[in-house]
Amino acid sequence: MKKILYIIAAISLLNSFSAKAQEDKIYGGFKVAPNFSIITDKVTDQWKTGIGFNIGYFEVLELTNKVNLQAEILINKTTFVQNLKEGEFSSKTTRTTSNLNLPIMAKYRITDEFAVGLGYQFSLGILMESKLNEKIKNSGPAGYSNESKSESQGIKNNGFFLDASYTKGKSMFGFRLLNPKMEQIESYKTVNASFYFGYKLF
């Protein structure tokens, strides 16, 4: 009878260890990141700059001690500004885009704290708002023109990215470099850099 009780206790203990080990293989938390974008119009060689942020949730699956898979769901908002000047005419275009981004990547842990990753980001455009301010010098109030426009679909920032991160306890600090394909603006090329902070919740 005692042997049966010992066997039952041993099986229960092993099951609890197994469940705990499986739980430790998956963890997740929240993430926030300011980002900076540089866009070049390949036709006119004009530059646009964009400053924004994203916030969301990440989850990591530890495949081995060195290799992880990480998936995220992020809400992103970025504002781009373009200034043009030709003779007496000058204009400023401000464009704000909102996106739902879904990055997924494979990460390789160099040490217990440092890891590098390569991934691809899927993006859903939610909203794009444009505001154009035009001015012609020495033409009085009639020389000013303001135009605002809203669209239901924003710019999709699909593309590959590189990632490097440092983890200390429950905190994660990282840098990400994204080269998106801006599907709605084929004549543009862009690069996006972001520094992020993540905190493990479980």
Secondary structure as UniProt FT lines:
FT   HELIX           2..24
FT   STRAND          26..41
FT   TURN            42..44
FT   STRAND          47..62
FT   STRAND          67..86
FT   TURN            87..88
FT   STRAND          89..109
FT   STRAND          114..136
FT   TURN            137..138
FT   HELIX           140..143
FT   STRAND          144..151
FT   STRAND          157..168
FT   TURN            169..170
FT   STRAND          171..182
FT   TURN            183..184
FT   TURN            186..187
FT   STRAND          188..200
//
